[in-house]
Amino acid sequence: MIPDKAPEDDVFHGAEEMRRGAHVPTFDKYKEMYTQSIEDPDKFWGDVAKDFFWKSKHTGRFLDYNFDVTKGEIFIKCMEGASTNICYNVLDRNVHDRKLGDKVAFYWEGNEPGDELTVTYRELLNCVCRFANVLRSQGVTKGDRVAIYMPMVVELVVAMLACARIGAVHSIVFAGFSAESLCDRIVDSQCSLLVTADGFYRGDKLINLKLIADEALQKCTDKGFSLGRCIVLKHLSKEAQETSLSSPPAKRPCPDLQETETGRVRKTRPVPQVPWNPEVDKCWHTLMGDVSDECEPEWCASEDPLFILYTSGSTGKPKGVLHTVSGYMLYTAATFKLVFDHRPDDVYWCTADIGWITGHSYITYGPLANGATSVLFEGLPTYPDVSRMWEIVDKYHVSKFYTAPTAIRLLMKYGSEPVHKYKRDSLKVLGTVGEPINPEAWQWYFTVVGDGRCPIVDTFWQTETGGHVMTPLPAATPMKPGSATFPFFGVVPAILNESGEELEGTSEGYLVFKQPWPGVMRTVYGNHGRFESTYFKKFPGYYVTGDGCRRDKDGYYWITGRIDDMLNVSVREKIGAIATPDFIQDAPALPKTRSGKIMRRVLRKIASGERDLGDISTLADSSVVEQLFHNRCCTAV
């Protein structure tokens, strides 16, 4: 049956009240600001930079770059000559200049309902300064790389900001990754120290993080690289009863309490056995016990490295995406403020893990740069029941909510009743991240979760882009379910055909960007040649996203997926019989990352029968791979 209209014909608007006081209140205002950001980026980004502290001012062009490999080495520079410190800007500036010391920075919500902690900006600054002094006492200096392998606790934020305060480069590894994955990242970035925890719970499952970390360090040694130092947070052990996040220490609920203040009966949780090597392992709590809470920040040049975050590569070897100080700070601050239309009284909740770029940009740096109050969640959306997320929304009066389409589709299966158990009347903006959201999930999110009044910001971006590059703005952009809509300020998209020609109007092809924005990655750590070949050699003069895109008759952009892996199902009619698949294999499930993206690189290897799959640490369920290999053999026979 042919539908009455195509998906791009559906247009939705948020509640009219969104426009009152919005940073970008209308689509005309968006177009005006966008034009300025493209035609006069120095003025546009210069105005953003005025909100931050600079130890020294930049000289020359605000943005300087070369995107054309035929004209020399690829480079991007932002505010060259300026110096600042991002930790100072997201903490000291808020506490001392903006007088936000008593404002809540994070409501920490643990895996178990009833495990909770409230941390103000002053308390966070105090703890970051102390841990920065701990790092210095361990010999960490500017430019050193520090690996962080921790659960979703406030101390993870403390560790990354302490690195930024002293000019060290943090390399955070998602706490769900294997020992081999952690080892590979430590060795590639030549880290001088590891920060980890004893363990954590994901729902009912205990993750003995220290055991995995020890295995990783042994693998490093076997590969000829000895780390030698490891700081361990005792998150589940007795020391966790008193947190070092304030002075004097505030009580953190002990994980094995039988009853909470709210009267919930909780399960008794076993504490993991923590292996301990006194020559290597140092206790977080002991080290924090007698250090000063005064720590002068290291003033960094704009293009000094801030962090390395690894993302899977097409060859299977992860790429160390490198971001630098000033441009990343400005871009995450601006995207957070405008995409979520941040107001001072908002409570914002991003459900991502800080081990991913979403957590870097939109749990830590972007929100803190704006003096926002955020929820930091350790648990799962379905534990202890499928109403957990909406319970938290009501508990903290969350107004801006940001999650993945994967989570939305999961919760859709349980219907609207678990959602409607809670009011959710505090919600004002809903967001999605990680993959394009299908229209059905968009509609459910809009009508059931948001009661048809909350605009949805469907954000497209990558680890490499640092922040949102295609997104609606909540008050300004008419929404189309499943469309990333229009570019963010300073971003100039184009759609190319296979020959590298720009396509106009309604079209489909390669999504590329014609010029940089402040937050784009600067290189692949230790391998600039790979940076150039991956993103710039296919179409000289353009940053190549690797994603396909189509533009509809109204100018809206729709992300269609990884373009080098797509199968044209009308292979025979348009290309010829040579393009017809040899056989079609039954696939009861597909290898997906935890954010819901299909790992097509793995599918290609399975199709060719190649068992060497490279890095598959991002797989949500590795058992799917063996099932597909089994089915391939059966199908081939």
Stockholm file with secondary structure:
# STOCKHOLM 1.0

chainA/1-637         MIPDKAPEDDVFHGAEEMRRGAHVPTFDKYKEMYTQSIEDPDKFWGDVAKDFFWKSKHTGRFLDYNFDVTKGEIFIKCMEGASTNICYNVLDRNVHDRKLGDKVAFYWEGNEPGDELTVTYRELLNCVCRFANVLRSQGVTKGDRVAIYMPMVVELVVAMLACARIGAVHSIVFAGFSAESLCDRIVDSQCSLLVTADGFYRGDKLINLKLIADEALQKCTDKGFSLGRCIVLKHLSKEAQETSLSSPPAKRPCPDLQETETGRVRKTRPVPQVPWNPEVDKCWHTLMGDVSDECEPEWCASEDPLFILYTSGSTGKPKGVLHTVSGYMLYTAATFKLVFDHRPDDVYWCTADIGWITGHSYITYGPLANGATSVLFEGLPTYPDVSRMWEIVDKYHVSKFYTAPTAIRLLMKYGSEPVHKYKRDSLKVLGTVGEPINPEAWQWYFTVVGDGRCPIVDTFWQTETGGHVMTPLPAATPMKPGSATFPFFGVVPAILNESGEELEGTSEGYLVFKQPWPGVMRTVYGNHGRFESTYFKKFPGYYVTGDGCRRDKDGYYWITGRIDDMLNVSVREKIGAIATPDFIQDAPALPKTRSGKIMRRVLRKIASGERDLGDISTLADSSVVEQLFHNRCCTAV
#=GR chainA/1-637 SS CCCSSCGGGCCBCCCGGGGTTCSSCSHHHHHHHHHHHHHCHHHHHHHHHTTSCCSBCCCSCSEEEECCGGGSCCEEEESTTCEECHHIIIIIIIIIISCCTTSEEEEEECSSTTCEEEEEHHHHHHHHHHHHHHHHHTTCCTTCEEEEECCSSHHHHHHHHHHHHTTCEEEECCTTSCHHHHHHHHHHHTCSEEEEESCEEETTEEECHHHHHHHHHHHHHHTTCCCCCEEEECSSSGGGGBCSSSSSCCBCCCTTCSBCTTCCBCCCCCCCCCCCCTTTEEEHHHHHTTCCSCCCCCCEETTSEEEEEEECCTTSSCEEEEEEHHHHHHHHHHHHHHHTTCCTTCEEEECSCTTSHHHIIIIIIHHHHTTCEEEEECSCTTSSSTTHHHHHHHHHTCCEEEECHHHHHHHHTTCSHHHHTSCCTTCCEEEECSSCCCHHHHHHIIIIISTTTSCEEECBCCTTTSSCSBCCCTTTCCBCTTCCBSBCTTCCEEEECTTSCEECSSEEEEEEESSCCTTSCCEETTCHHHHHHHHTSSSTTSEEEEEEEEECTTSCEEEEEEGGGCCCTTHHHHTCGGGSCSCCCCCSSCCBBTTSCBCHHHHHHHHHTCCCCCCCTTBSCTHHHHHHHHHHHHHHC
#=GC SS_cons         CCCSSCGGGCCBCCCGGGGTTCSSCSHHHHHHHHHHHHHCHHHHHHHHHTTSCCSBCCCSCSEEEECCGGGSCCEEEESTTCEECHHIIIIIIIIIISCCTTSEEEEEECSSTTCEEEEEHHHHHHHHHHHHHHHHHTTCCTTCEEEEECCSSHHHHHHHHHHHHTTCEEEECCTTSCHHHHHHHHHHHTCSEEEEESCEEETTEEECHHHHHHHHHHHHHHTTCCCCCEEEECSSSGGGGBCSSSSSCCBCCCTTCSBCTTCCBCCCCCCCCCCCCTTTEEEHHHHHTTCCSCCCCCCEETTSEEEEEEECCTTSSCEEEEEEHHHHHHHHHHHHHHHTTCCTTCEEEECSCTTSHHHIIIIIIHHHHTTCEEEEECSCTTSSSTTHHHHHHHHHTCCEEEECHHHHHHHHTTCSHHHHTSCCTTCCEEEECSSCCCHHHHHHIIIIISTTTSCEEECBCCTTTSSCSBCCCTTTCCBCTTCCBSBCTTCCEEEECTTSCEECSSEEEEEEESSCCTTSCCEETTCHHHHHHHHTSSSTTSEEEEEEEEECTTSCEEEEEEGGGCCCTTHHHHTCGGGSCSCCCCCSSCCBBTTSCBCHHHHHHHHHTCCCCCCCTTBSCTHHHHHHHHHHHHHHC
//
